[in-house]
């Protein structure tokens, strides 16, 4: 039995230290899971590209964290939860079948894109399907001419 009721409710120094450590650790975990941003640019002649960004630890990839459609010359920013990994899982595919794909079905190009990096779609590869051909840049390109020397690229 406690003789002094005030002593019973006063937290010990150890309990205060443990609570402070848990609070700081929790805040660090929240900041590690903050959204990161990636960028996509479409320079592939005569195409529209669908870009999907998924959280870094998303193993199912059923619903993207963000999604954009890009016409030729378009630039878009997408986001995902980096979840301590520092990248988004990306999936790129042509909408429909660009003229340059010879009526082949559109295939999906999958990659990891680091935070604040750019992925530029500059062409296509046709095997059994038509896949976007990409190059990664660590800074924003001025325009498609910086990528392929013209206003749009024709690269197979």
C-alpha atoms as a printed R data frame, in Angstrom:
    type eleno elety resid chain resno      x       y       z
1   ATOM     1    CA   UNK     A     1  0.000   0.000   0.000
2   ATOM     2    CA   UNK     A     2  1.309   3.435  -0.934
3   ATOM     3    CA   UNK     A     3  1.219   5.955   1.863
4   ATOM     4    CA   UNK     A     4  1.685   9.010  -0.371
5   ATOM     5    CA   UNK     A     5 -0.932   9.096  -3.221
6   ATOM     6    CA   UNK     A     6  1.125  11.627  -5.228
7   ATOM     7    CA   UNK     A     7  4.053   9.203  -5.412
8   ATOM     8    CA   UNK     A     8  1.848   6.531  -7.006
9   ATOM     9    CA   UNK     A     9  0.987   8.638 -10.092
10  ATOM    10    CA   UNK     A    10  4.397  10.221 -10.626
11  ATOM    11    CA   UNK     A    11  6.170   8.496 -13.558
12  ATOM    12    CA   UNK     A    12  9.666   7.229 -12.972
13  ATOM    13    CA   UNK     A    13 12.580   8.703 -14.894
14  ATOM    14    CA   UNK     A    14 13.020   5.382 -16.634
15  ATOM    15    CA   UNK     A    15  9.417   5.400 -17.915
16  ATOM    16    CA   UNK     A    16  9.851   8.966 -19.226
17  ATOM    17    CA   UNK     A    17 13.081   7.947 -21.008
18  ATOM    18    CA   UNK     A    18 11.417   4.898 -22.595
19  ATOM    19    CA   UNK     A    19  8.451   7.019 -23.752
20  ATOM    20    CA   UNK     A    20 10.791   9.617 -25.284
21  ATOM    21    CA   UNK     A    21 12.775   6.949 -27.160
22  ATOM    22    CA   UNK     A    22  9.578   5.388 -28.533
23  ATOM    23    CA   UNK     A    23  8.276   8.796 -29.647
24  ATOM    24    CA   UNK     A    24 11.488   9.710 -31.469
25  ATOM    25    CA   UNK     A    25 11.673   6.242 -33.060
26  ATOM    26    CA   UNK     A    26  8.063   6.531 -34.217
27  ATOM    27    CA   UNK     A    27  8.712   9.927 -35.812
28  ATOM    28    CA   UNK     A    28 11.761   8.537 -37.630
29  ATOM    29    CA   UNK     A    29  9.678   5.649 -38.973
30  ATOM    30    CA   UNK     A    30  7.033   8.061 -40.274
31  ATOM    31    CA   UNK     A    31  9.624  10.166 -42.101
32  ATOM    32    CA   UNK     A    32 11.145   7.044 -43.691
33  ATOM    33    CA   UNK     A    33  7.753   6.204 -45.177
34  ATOM    34    CA   UNK     A    34  7.076   9.657 -46.622
35  ATOM    35    CA   UNK     A    35  6.047  10.038 -50.242
36  ATOM    36    CA   UNK     A    36  8.778  10.347 -52.808
37  ATOM    37    CA   UNK     A    37  8.434  11.890 -56.239
38  ATOM    38    CA   UNK     A    38  9.550  10.618 -59.624
39  ATOM    39    CA   UNK     A    39  9.173  12.116 -63.091
40  ATOM    40    CA   UNK     A    40  8.239  10.765 -66.513
41  ATOM    41    CA   UNK     A    41  8.606  12.320 -69.972
42  ATOM    42    CA   UNK     A    42  7.266  10.905 -73.235
43  ATOM    43    CA   UNK     A    43  9.327  11.540 -76.368
44  ATOM    44    CA   UNK     A    44  8.215   8.474 -78.389
45  ATOM    45    CA   UNK     A    45  6.796   9.652 -81.725
46  ATOM    46    CA   UNK     A    46  3.039   9.160 -82.208
47  ATOM    47    CA   UNK     A    47  2.373   7.617 -78.791
48  ATOM    48    CA   UNK     A    48  0.575   8.039 -75.496
49  ATOM    49    CA   UNK     A    49  2.238   6.402 -72.503
50  ATOM    50    CA   UNK     A    50  0.513   5.264 -69.330
51  ATOM    51    CA   UNK     A    51  2.853   5.562 -66.338
52  ATOM    52    CA   UNK     A    52  1.999   3.887 -63.023
53  ATOM    53    CA   UNK     A    53  3.966   4.355 -59.786
54  ATOM    54    CA   UNK     A    54  3.690   1.754 -57.017
55  ATOM    55    CA   UNK     A    55  4.920   1.835 -53.431
56  ATOM    56    CA   UNK     A    56  8.396   0.338 -53.016
57  ATOM    57    CA   UNK     A    57  7.167  -2.637 -50.957
58  ATOM    58    CA   UNK     A    58  3.947  -3.233 -52.949
59  ATOM    59    CA   UNK     A    59  4.203  -6.895 -53.930
60  ATOM    60    CA   UNK     A    60  0.764  -7.150 -55.559
61  ATOM    61    CA   UNK     A    61  0.870  -3.987 -57.737
62  ATOM    62    CA   UNK     A    62 -2.892  -4.068 -58.277
63  ATOM    63    CA   UNK     A    63 -3.616  -0.362 -57.612
64  ATOM    64    CA   UNK     A    64 -0.939   2.259 -58.366
65  ATOM    65    CA   UNK     A    65 -0.127   4.970 -55.824
66  ATOM    66    CA   UNK     A    66 -0.311   7.406 -58.767
67  ATOM    67    CA   UNK     A    67 -0.931   7.137 -62.485
68  ATOM    68    CA   UNK     A    68 -0.623   9.528 -65.455
69  ATOM    69    CA   UNK     A    69 -1.137   9.443 -69.225
70  ATOM    70    CA   UNK     A    70  1.463  11.320 -71.261
71  ATOM    71    CA   UNK     A    71  1.208  12.457 -74.873
72  ATOM    72    CA   UNK     A    72  4.353  13.203 -76.879
73  ATOM    73    CA   UNK     A    73  6.344  15.989 -75.198
74  ATOM    74    CA   UNK     A    74  4.452  15.739 -71.889
75  ATOM    75    CA   UNK     A    75  6.226  15.697 -68.519
76  ATOM    76    CA   UNK     A    76  4.484  14.466 -65.371
77  ATOM    77    CA   UNK     A    77  5.344  13.947 -61.713
78  ATOM    78    CA   UNK     A    78  4.195  10.808 -59.895
79  ATOM    79    CA   UNK     A    79  4.497   9.816 -56.250
80  ATOM    80    CA   UNK     A    80  4.627   6.707 -54.098
81  ATOM    81    CA   UNK     A    81  5.539   5.661 -50.565
82  ATOM    82    CA   UNK     A    82  9.275   5.003 -50.684
83  ATOM    83    CA   UNK     A    83  8.963   2.915 -47.513
84  ATOM    84    CA   UNK     A    84 12.616   3.408 -46.641
85  ATOM    85    CA   UNK     A    85 13.786   2.153 -50.057
86  ATOM    86    CA   UNK     A    86 14.065   5.541 -51.828
87  ATOM    87    CA   UNK     A    87 12.422   4.473 -55.087
88  ATOM    88    CA   UNK     A    88  9.070   3.811 -56.755
89  ATOM    89    CA   UNK     A    89  8.264   0.699 -58.716
90  ATOM    90    CA   UNK     A    90  7.263   1.917 -62.161
91  ATOM    91    CA   UNK     A    91  5.268   0.347 -64.967
92  ATOM    92    CA   UNK     A    92  5.124   1.983 -68.399
93  ATOM    93    CA   UNK     A    93  3.077   0.941 -71.384
94  ATOM    94    CA   UNK     A    94  1.724   2.466 -74.560
95  ATOM    95    CA   UNK     A    95 -1.987   3.247 -74.645
96  ATOM    96    CA   UNK     A    96 -3.390   1.525 -77.693
97  ATOM    97    CA   UNK     A    97 -0.843   0.605 -80.322
98  ATOM    98    CA   UNK     A    98  1.348   3.407 -81.653
99  ATOM    99    CA   UNK     A    99  1.723   3.457 -85.447
100 ATOM   100    CA   UNK     A   100  5.371   2.527 -85.055
101 ATOM   101    CA   UNK     A   101  4.493  -0.760 -83.313
102 ATOM   102    CA   UNK     A   102  3.052  -2.330 -86.467
103 ATOM   103    CA   UNK     A   103 -0.282  -3.148 -84.708
104 ATOM   104    CA   UNK     A   104  1.476  -5.211 -82.000
105 ATOM   105    CA   UNK     A   105 -0.156  -5.350 -78.570
106 ATOM   106    CA   UNK     A   106  1.316  -3.076 -75.929
107 ATOM   107    CA   UNK     A   107  3.623  -4.683 -73.357
108 ATOM   108    CA   UNK     A   108  4.658  -3.329 -69.970
109 ATOM   109    CA   UNK     A   109  8.154  -2.107 -69.092
110 ATOM   110    CA   UNK     A   110  8.831  -2.425 -65.335
111 ATOM   111    CA   UNK     A   111 11.640  -0.689 -63.440
112 ATOM   112    CA   UNK     A   112 12.653   0.964 -60.170
113 ATOM   113    CA   UNK     A   113 13.038   4.743 -60.341
114 ATOM   114    CA   UNK     A   114 14.954   6.579 -57.616
115 ATOM   115    CA   UNK     A   115 13.475   9.602 -55.884
116 ATOM   116    CA   UNK     A   116 13.586  12.812 -57.987
117 ATOM   117    CA   UNK     A   117 14.919  10.974 -61.067
118 ATOM   118    CA   UNK     A   118 13.449  11.077 -64.567
119 ATOM   119    CA   UNK     A   119 12.494   8.252 -66.891
120 ATOM   120    CA   UNK     A   120 12.219   9.240 -70.540
121 ATOM   121    CA   UNK     A   121 10.312   7.089 -73.033
122 ATOM   122    CA   UNK     A   122 12.168   7.617 -76.307
123 ATOM   123    CA   UNK     A   123 11.213   4.684 -78.499
124 ATOM   124    CA   UNK     A   124  9.910   1.161 -78.662
125 ATOM   125    CA   UNK     A   125 11.009  -2.443 -78.847
126 ATOM   126    CA   UNK     A   126  8.841  -4.926 -80.720
127 ATOM   127    CA   UNK     A   127  9.119  -8.607 -79.846
128 ATOM   128    CA   UNK     A   128  5.828 -10.448 -79.346
129 ATOM   129    CA   UNK     A   129  4.533  -7.116 -77.910
130 ATOM   130    CA   UNK     A   130  5.486  -3.458 -78.230
131 ATOM   131    CA   UNK     A   131  7.446  -2.220 -75.187
132 ATOM   132    CA   UNK     A   132  8.449   1.351 -74.310
133 ATOM   133    CA   UNK     A   133 12.210   1.933 -74.619
134 ATOM   134    CA   UNK     A   134 13.482   4.135 -71.779
135 ATOM   135    CA   UNK     A   135 16.479   6.001 -70.445
136 ATOM   136    CA   UNK     A   136 16.918   7.316 -66.881
137 ATOM   137    CA   UNK     A   137 18.194  10.818 -66.123
138 ATOM   138    CA   UNK     A   138 19.023  12.310 -62.737
139 ATOM   139    CA   UNK     A   139 17.809  15.788 -63.718
140 ATOM   140    CA   UNK     A   140 15.033  17.274 -65.835
141 ATOM   141    CA   UNK     A   141 15.751  17.283 -69.569
142 ATOM   142    CA   UNK     A   142 14.956  20.582 -71.283
143 ATOM   143    CA   UNK     A   143 12.813  18.900 -73.962
144 ATOM   144    CA   UNK     A   144 12.713  15.914 -76.317
145 ATOM   145    CA   UNK     A   145 15.345  17.517 -78.555
146 ATOM   146    CA   UNK     A   146 17.824  17.103 -75.690
147 ATOM   147    CA   UNK     A   147 17.093  13.349 -75.822
148 ATOM   148    CA   UNK     A   148 16.948  12.583 -79.537
149 ATOM   149    CA   UNK     A   149 17.766  15.780 -81.473
150 ATOM   150    CA   UNK     A   150 14.170  16.275 -82.693
151 ATOM   151    CA   UNK     A   151 10.804  17.250 -81.214
152 ATOM   152    CA   UNK     A   152  9.996  13.513 -80.890
153 ATOM   153    CA   UNK     A   153 12.029  10.323 -81.155
154 ATOM   154    CA   UNK     A   154 11.782   7.411 -83.537
155 ATOM   155    CA   UNK     A   155 13.983   4.757 -82.008
156 ATOM   156    CA   UNK     A   156 13.494   1.042 -82.370
